[in-house]
Amino acid sequence: PHPSKRDHINPLNLLTPSKARDAASVSEALPVHKDVKSGILPNGFSYVILPNKSPPGRFEAHLQVFSGSADELEPQQGIAHLTEHVAYMGSRKRERLFGTGSQTNAYTDFHHTVFYAACPTKTPRGGAPMLPMALDALCDVMEARVEPSRLEKERAAVLSEMTMVNTIEYRVECQILSTLHRENRLAKRFPIGKESLIRSWQPDDVKTWHRT
């Protein structure tokens, strides 16, 4: 089943001194923080809430999508990252957080696409609660208006990012990961993607990935 549909078992739970792990030791979960509240909404959206007093007067909201570069097909290498850019930068509701002392960003890895906002609990002017605004902005990225002009801007940004990360350290890291994962898809699905494919995609290609 999809990761969002199955119980989470932390990989650390599989580490034991003995190689002969019995079923009980494998299934025993790590302790859960006593203040964590989690559940699933009627629409299937799962959530986790953890109160945190440090730093005071601030909160973070993260939207995690269980989809990343490992889910891409051969002609889609890099489209998860490009879609993240288009969805994040194209969100008009995210722009409402500007000037409030908030920080927002997004990233894509092999298995996840994550959008997040770190905000004060109240707006600097007026003292209105910021949580509804942050959640509204995160929901907005899920609608991803794929406008041609936005796609071209983010295509250029991704190609620029590809040039910036193309260092000797990055290439060595890619070779190491390719060797470690040579028997699975991760060896050929780095999130940055392939330049020739990134240059070729049209709005419908991004919309298809987003809907999927």
N, C-alpha and C positions, 0 to 999 in steps of 0.2 A: 504493500500500500504506500501511497504518497506520504512523505514525512509529516505532513500536517494532519494526517489521519491516524497515525500510530503513536503509541506511548513513547516518550523520549527516554532512552537509556544512555546516560552519560558514558562515553568510552572509558572514563576512569574507573567505572564500576567493573570493568573486565580485567583490571590489573590486580593480580594476586601473586603472592610469593611462589605458589606452587603452579606448575604447568597443568596439573590435573584439577581443573576447576569444576566443581560440582554445580548443578543447576541452581542451588540456593544462593551460592556466592555470586553467580552471574546475574541473577534477577534482583539481587538486593540493591536498592536504590540509595544514592547519596541522600543525606538528610536535606530537607527543604527548609528554607528560611521561614521562621515562624510568622513573619509579617506578610509573606507572599499571598496574594489573592489571584486566582486564575479561574477561567471558565470559558465557555463557548456560547456566543450569542445565537439567537434563533436562525440567523442567516449563515451560520457555520463559521463565523469569524472568531478565532480564539484570541484571548487576551491574557496578559500577565501584568499585575500591578505590584510594585514594591515601594513602600514609603522610604524616603531617604532624606534625612535632615541636613546633609552636607553635600553641596554648599547650601546654606539657608536661603529661602526665598526663591528657589529655582527648581525646575523639574526637567526631565527629558522624556520625550515620546519617540518611540521607534516603531516603524512599520516594516516588518520583515516578510518578504515574499520568498517562499521556498522554491526558487527557480534561479538558476545562474548559467554560467557558460557550459557546464557539463550537460545541460539539457538541450544544447544547440545541435542541429543537424550539420552535416558537412558544409552545405552552402550558407549556413547561418552563423559562422564563427565571428563573434564580436557583436552580434545583434542585441544580446541581452544588455551589454554595456551601453550601446548606443541608445537603446530604448530607455534605459535609466536616465541618461542625459536629457532626452527629449521630454520625458514625463516630469522630471524634477525641474528643469529650467523653464518648461512651458507652463508651470502651475501659476496662475494669477493669484490664487489664494495664498500661496507661499510668499508672494511679494508683500502681502499685508503684514507680515512679521518684521519687515524692514523697519529700522528705527525704534525697535522695542527692546533692544539689548539681547535679541535672540540670535542663535547660531543654527544654521541648517546645512545639511549636506546629504550625500548619498554615495553608495558604493556597490559594486558588483563583484562577487567572487565566484568560485566554481559552483556553489550550491545555493547561493542566496543573492537577493537584491534587497538592499536596506535603505530606507529613507528615514531621516531623523531630524528632530528639532530640540534644541536645548534653550529653554526660555525662562524668563522671570515668571513668577506665579501671577503677577498682576502687571498691567500696562503702566509704563512710567507716567503717562498723563491720563488721569481719570480713574486709575486703579481698577479697571475692568479685568475680570479673570482671563488669563491667557490660554488655559488648557483647551477650551472650545475652539479657539482660533488655531492652535497647533494641530489639533485632531482634524479640523476642517481642511487644513492645508495638506496633511498627509493623505486624507481621503481623496483630495483633488488630484494627486499624482496618479491615482489608480485609474482616472478617466483618460489621461494622456491624450490631449488634443494634438494630433500629429499634423501640424501645419507645415507646408513645404518650406517656408522661410525659417521656421524653427529647426527643421531637420537639417537644412544646410548649415545653420550656425553650429549645431551640435556635431555634425559630421566633421566640420573644420576643427572643433574643439577636441574631438576624439583623435583625429589625425595628429594634431599638435601634441596631445598627451602621449601618443604612441612614439613620437620623436623624442620627447623628453625622457621617457623611461628606458629608451634603447641604449642603456649603458652596458659596460662590460660586466658589472655586477648583476644586472638584470638578466643578461644572456646566460651567465653562469648559473644563476638560480633556475632559469628555464631548463637548462640542460640537466641539472640535478633532479628537478621535479619530473622531467620526462623519463629519466632513468628509473626513478623510484616508482613511477606509475605507468611503466611501459606496457603493463598488461591490462590497463583499463583506459577509459576515454579521457581522463584528466591529462594524459600526456599530450593530447592534441586539441585541447579545448581551453587554452589560456584566455582569460576574460578580455584582454585587449583586442583579440581577434586578428583578422587578416586584412591588410590594407586594401587589396584589390576588391574584396567583398564589401568593405565599408564604403568604398567609393561608388559602388554600384547600386545600393539599395534605394528604393523609392518609398514614398509614404505608405503605400499598401503593404510593403514588406514589414515595416515596423508595426503597423496596425495588426497584421496577422500574428506576429510574435506576441504582441501585447494581449490580444484576445485569447491566445493559446495558454 
